[in-house]
Amino acid sequence: MSEVIRCWWTGMTDPVYIAYHDEEWGRPVHGDDKVFERVSLEAFQSGLSWLTILRKRENFRAAFDGFAIEKVAAYTERDMERLLGDAGIVRNRAKVEAVIANARAALDLPDGLSELVWRHADPDSPVPKAMGDVPAITPGSKALAKELKKHGFRFVGPTTAYALMQAIGLVNDHLADCVVRTGRR
């Protein structure tokens, strides 16, 4: 029986990472609230391990009302204090404020957040063969970050935008020999 090959970043041992890699990462995500959740979690991940965010994801969902844009956009200072007191999430004031501001910005998008983000899809990106073939930023991620910022979003630089693009399937950065691409288990 041959060894299952996965992308390097899974570390190949943590079941949370492996499940995320095999079942979620790089798969298309549509819908404003679902995309908003991913934008928010990528912002919280900035400077931290993605595994930290994955392990707290259910806590984030509970704390932020399932990332329902309309609910989060209506948050008050009382909600801010509740969130900053919640040990189950990352308690960073700037990031919490950004999520609330981003929800308000998302409400003002004429075609919705999902539509805006998916305009930057790059299905023809090259198939990476090794870790060094996977970029941290691309012209598409720079354009997405710029457009989000233009609409008032925070914590959405080109690197974060590219991580979002990878996570929700705008690009497919699974390595050429990865089980997700090959289907070999």
KEKE-3310 file (N, C-alpha, C; in steps of 0.2 Angstrom, whole numbers, plus 5000, padded with zeros to 4 digits):
npx = (5004:5003:5010:4999:4999:5000:4998:5012:5010:5001:5007:5005:5001:4991:4975:4964:4970:4972:4959:4954:4962:4959:4945:4940:4949:4953:4941:4927:4918:4904:4892:4887:4887:4895:4907:4910:4913:4925:4933:4934:4940:4952:4957:4958:4968:4980:4996:4996:4995:4987:4981:4978:4967:4958:4956:4948:4937:4923:4920:4922:4912:4901:4902:4901:4888:4887:4893:4884:4881:4872:4869:4881:4885:4877:4882:4886:4894:4893:4893:4906:4914:4909:4914:4928:4930:4929:4936:4937:4939:4951:4956:4958:4958:4959:4957:4944:4937:4939:4932:4919:4918:4920:4909:4899:4904:4902:4888:4885:4889:4885:4883:4885:4896:4901:4900:4909:4921:4923:4924:4938:4943:4955:4955:4964:4977:4994:4998:5005:5021:5029:5032:5039:5033:5021:5014:5015:5008:4999:4995:4981:4978:4982:4974:4961:4963:4965:4952:4943:4948:4945:4931:4930:4935:4945:4961:4964:4975:4986:4992:4984:4972:4976:4978:4964:4959:4965:4959:4945:4944:4946:4958:4968:4979:4983:4996:5004:5005:4997:4984:4972:4971:4975:4967:4971:4972)
npy = (4994:5011:5027:5040:5055:5072:5090:5100:5108:5103:5095:5082:5075:5080:5078:5087:5097:5088:5084:5096:5100:5089:5089:5103:5114:5123:5120:5125:5139:5147:5161:5174:5175:5164:5166:5178:5173:5166:5176:5183:5174:5172:5185:5185:5175:5181:5183:5172:5154:5144:5133:5136:5144:5135:5126:5134:5137:5134:5140:5154:5154:5153:5164:5175:5174:5164:5170:5178:5191:5202:5202:5203:5215:5224:5224:5231:5242:5235:5222:5221:5221:5210:5200:5203:5198:5184:5170:5159:5163:5172:5186:5200:5217:5225:5216:5211:5223:5225:5214:5217:5230:5225:5218:5228:5234:5224:5224:5235:5232:5231:5220:5210:5201:5188:5188:5199:5194:5182:5186:5187:5175:5162:5150:5145:5145:5140:5123:5119:5110:5109:5115:5128:5132:5138:5153:5168:5180:5186:5194:5194:5192:5204:5213:5209:5212:5226:5230:5226:5234:5246:5246:5248:5237:5229:5222:5215:5212:5209:5196:5190:5190:5181:5169:5168:5166:5154:5146:5146:5141:5149:5148:5134:5127:5114:5103:5095:5081:5078:5070:5076:5081:5070:5060:5048:5036)
npz = (5000:4996:5002:5007:4999:5003:5003:5009:5020:5029:5038:5040:5052:5061:5064:5063:5054:5043:5039:5036:5025:5016:5014:5013:5010:4996:4989:4981:4988:4990:4992:5002:5017:5020:5013:5019:5032:5029:5025:5037:5046:5040:5042:5056:5057:5053:5057:5065:5068:5056:5061:5074:5072:5066:5076:5084:5077:5078:5090:5086:5076:5085:5093:5084:5078:5068:5058:5051:5040:5042:5055:5062:5057:5064:5077:5093:5104:5116:5111:5106:5118:5124:5114:5116:5128:5127:5129:5120:5107:5097:5105:5099:5098:5087:5076:5079:5078:5065:5059:5062:5055:5042:5040:5040:5028:5019:5018:5010:4998:4981:4973:4982:4993:4990:4976:4972:4977:4969:4957:4955:4953:4948:4939:4930:4935:4937:4940:4955:4958:4968:4985:4984:4972:4975:4976:4987:4986:4972:4956:4955:4969:4974:4967:4972:4985:4984:4979:4989:5000:4995:4996:5010:5018:5030:5036:5025:5016:5002:5004:5013:5006:4996:5003:5006:4993:4990:5000:4997:4985:4973:4967:4964:4973:4977:4978:4963:4965:4976:4986:4985:4972:4964:4968:4973:4986)
capx = (5000:5007:5008:4995:5003:4996:5002:5017:5007:4996:5011:5003:4999:4986:4968:4961:4973:4971:4952:4953:4965:4956:4938:4938:4954:4953:4935:4923:4914:4899:4887:4890:4889:4900:4913:4912:4916:4932:4937:4935:4945:4959:4960:4960:4974:4985:5001:4995:4995:4980:4978:4975:4960:4954:4954:4944:4932:4917:4919:4921:4905:4896:4903:4900:4882:4887:4895:4878:4883:4867:4869:4888:4885:4873:4885:4887:4900:4892:4895:4913:4916:4908:4919:4935:4930:4927:4942:4936:4942:4957:4954:4962:4953:4959:4954:4937:4934:4939:4926:4912:4918:4919:4902:4895:4906:4899:4881:4885:4891:4879:4882:4887:4903:4903:4901:4915:4927:4923:4927:4945:4945:4960:4955:4969:4983:4998:4998:5012:5024:5033:5031:5042:5029:5015:5016:5011:5004:4998:4992:4974:4977:4983:4968:4956:4964:4963:4945:4940:4950:4941:4925:4931:4937:4951:4964:4963:4981:4987:4994:4978:4968:4978:4976:4957:4958:4967:4955:4938:4944:4947:4964:4969:4986:4985:5002:5002:5004:4993:4979:4966:4971:4975:4962:4974:4972)
capy = (5000:5017:5032:5045:5062:5078:5096:5100:5112:5099:5092:5075:5071:5083:5076:5093:5099:5084:5084:5103:5099:5084:5090:5109:5119:5123:5118:5132:5142:5153:5163:5180:5174:5159:5170:5182:5169:5164:5183:5185:5169:5174:5191:5182:5171:5185:5182:5166:5148:5142:5127:5139:5147:5130:5123:5139:5139:5133:5146:5160:5154:5154:5171:5179:5173:5161:5175:5181:5198:5207:5202:5206:5223:5227:5224:5237:5242:5229:5215:5221:5219:5202:5197:5204:5194:5177:5166:5154:5166:5177:5192:5205:5222:5227:5211:5211:5229:5224:5209:5221:5235:5222:5216:5234:5236:5219:5226:5240:5229:5231:5213:5205:5199:5182:5190:5203:5189:5177:5190:5187:5168:5161:5143:5143:5146:5134:5117:5118:5104:5109:5121:5134:5135:5141:5160:5171:5185:5186:5200:5193:5194:5212:5216:5208:5216:5233:5231:5225:5240:5252:5246:5249:5231:5229:5216:5211:5214:5204:5189:5187:5189:5175:5164:5167:5163:5147:5142:5145:5138:5154:5145:5127:5126:5108:5101:5090:5074:5078:5066:5079:5082:5064:5055:5041:5036)
capz = (5000:4995:5006:5004:4998:5004:5003:5014:5026:5033:5043:5040:5058:5065:5061:5061:5048:5038:5037:5033:5019:5012:5013:5013:5007:4989:4987:4980:4993:4988:4997:5006:5024:5020:5011:5025:5037:5027:5025:5044:5049:5037:5046:5063:5056:5052:5062:5069:5065:5054:5065:5080:5070:5064:5082:5088:5072:5081:5095:5082:5073:5090:5095:5078:5076:5062:5053:5047:5039:5044:5062:5064:5055:5069:5083:5096:5109:5121:5108:5106:5124:5124:5110:5119:5134:5125:5129:5115:5101:5097:5107:5097:5097:5080:5072:5081:5075:5057:5057:5062:5050:5036:5039:5037:5022:5015:5017:5005:4991:4976:4970:4987:4994:4986:4969:4972:4978:4964:4950:4955:4952:4943:4938:4925:4938:4936:4945:4958:4959:4975:4989:4981:4966:4978:4978:4993:4983:4965:4954:4957:4976:4974:4964:4976:4991:4983:4978:4996:5004:4992:4999:5017:5022:5034:5037:5019:5012:4996:5006:5016:5000:4992:5007:5005:4987:4990:5004:4995:4978:4968:4964:4966:4975:4979:4974:4958:4967:4982:4985:4983:4965:4961:4970:4976:4993)
cpx = (5004:5005:5004:4999:4998:5001:5006:5014:5003:5000:5010:5001:4993:4979:4964:4963:4972:4964:4951:4956:4961:4949:4936:4943:4954:4946:4931:4918:4910:4894:4890:4892:4895:4907:4915:4915:4924:4936:4939:4940:4952:4962:4962:4967:4980:4990:5001:4995:4988:4977:4975:4968:4956:4951:4948:4938:4925:4915:4918:4914:4900:4896:4901:4893:4882:4890:4890:4880:4879:4868:4876:4888:4881:4876:4886:4893:4900:4894:4903:4916:4915:4913:4926:4936:4929:4934:4942:4938:4948:4954:4959:4958:4953:4956:4946:4934:4934:4933:4920:4912:4917:4912:4898:4897:4902:4891:4880:4887:4885:4878:4883:4894:4905:4905:4907:4921:4928:4925:4934:4947:4950:4960:4961:4976:4987:4998:5005:5014:5027:5031:5033:5038:5023:5017:5012:5006:5004:4995:4984:4973:4978:4977:4962:4957:4962:4956:4941:4942:4946:4934:4924:4933:4944:4954:4963:4969:4981:4989:4988:4973:4970:4977:4968:4956:4959:4961:4948:4938:4944:4954:4965:4976:4988:4991:5000:5001:5000:4987:4972:4965:4971:4970:4965:4975:4975)
cpy = (5006:5022:5037:5052:5067:5084:5097:5103:5108:5096:5085:5071:5074:5081:5082:5096:5095:5084:5091:5103:5095:5086:5098:5114:5118:5122:5125:5133:5148:5155:5169:5178:5169:5162:5175:5179:5168:5171:5184:5180:5170:5180:5189:5178:5175:5185:5176:5160:5147:5137:5130:5141:5141:5127:5128:5140:5139:5139:5152:5160:5156:5162:5176:5177:5169:5165:5178:5189:5203:5207:5205:5213:5227:5227:5231:5237:5236:5223:5215:5219:5212:5198:5197:5200:5186:5174:5161:5157:5170:5184:5198:5211:5224:5222:5210:5217:5228:5219:5213:5226:5231:5219:5222:5235:5231:5221:5231:5238:5228:5224:5208:5203:5193:5184:5194:5198:5185:5180:5189:5179:5167:5153:5140:5144:5139:5129:5117:5111:5103:5115:5128:5136:5138:5149:5163:5176:5184:5193:5200:5195:5201:5215:5215:5212:5223:5234:5231:5232:5246:5252:5246:5243:5232:5222:5211:5213:5208:5197:5186:5186:5183:5169:5162:5164:5156:5143:5141:5143:5143:5151:5138:5126:5119:5106:5095:5083:5073:5074:5069:5080:5075:5059:5048:5041:5029)
cpz = (5000:5000:5003:5004:4999:5004:5009:5021:5031:5039:5044:5046:5062:5061:5059:5055:5042:5035:5034:5026:5014:5010:5012:5008:4999:4986:4986:4986:4990:4993:5001:5013:5024:5018:5016:5031:5036:5027:5033:5047:5046:5041:5053:5063:5056:5058:5067:5065:5062:5058:5071:5078:5069:5071:5086:5083:5075:5086:5091:5079:5079:5092:5090:5075:5069:5056:5048:5046:5042:5052:5065:5062:5060:5076:5086:5101:5114:5117:5107:5112:5126:5121:5113:5125:5133:5124:5123:5108:5102:5099:5106:5095:5090:5075:5073:5077:5067:5055:5057:5056:5043:5035:5037:5030:5017:5013:5011:4998:4987:4974:4976:4987:4990:4978:4968:4972:4972:4957:4950:4954:4947:4942:4933:4928:4937:4941:4948:4959:4966:4979:4987:4975:4968:4980:4985:4991:4975:4962:4955:4964:4977:4972:4969:4983:4990:4982:4985:5000:5001:4994:5006:5021:5025:5035:5031:5014:5006:4999:5009:5011:4996:4996:5007:4998:4986:4994:5001:4987:4972:4964:4967:4967:4978:4975:4969:4960:4974:4981:4983:4975:4961:4962:4973:4983:4995)
residu = (MET:SER:GLU:VAL:ILE:ARG:CYS:TRP:TRP:THR:GLY:MET:THR:ASP:PRO:VAL:TYR:ILE:ALA:TYR:HIS:ASP:GLU:GLU:TRP:GLY:ARG:PRO:VAL:HIS:GLY:ASP:ASP:LYS:VAL:PHE:GLU:ARG:VAL:SER:LEU:GLU:ALA:PHE:GLN:SER:GLY:LEU:SER:TRP:LEU:THR:ILE:LEU:ARG:LYS:ARG:GLU:ASN:PHE:ARG:ALA:ALA:PHE:ASP:GLY:PHE:ALA:ILE:GLU:LYS:VAL:ALA:ALA:TYR:THR:GLU:ARG:ASP:MET:GLU:ARG:LEU:LEU:GLY:ASP:ALA:GLY:ILE:VAL:ARG:ASN:ARG:ALA:LYS:VAL:GLU:ALA:VAL:ILE:ALA:ASN:ALA:ARG:ALA:ALA:LEU:ASP:LEU:PRO:ASP:GLY:LEU:SER:GLU:LEU:VAL:TRP:ARG:HIS:ALA:ASP:PRO:ASP:SER:PRO:VAL:PRO:LYS:ALA:MET:GLY:ASP:VAL:PRO:ALA:ILE:THR:PRO:GLY:SER:LYS:ALA:LEU:ALA:LYS:GLU:LEU:LYS:LYS:HIS:GLY:PHE:ARG:PHE:VAL:GLY:PRO:THR:THR:ALA:TYR:ALA:LEU:MET:GLN:ALA:ILE:GLY:LEU:VAL:ASN:ASP:HIS:LEU:ALA:ASP:CYS:VAL:VAL:ARG:THR:GLY:ARG:ARG)
# end
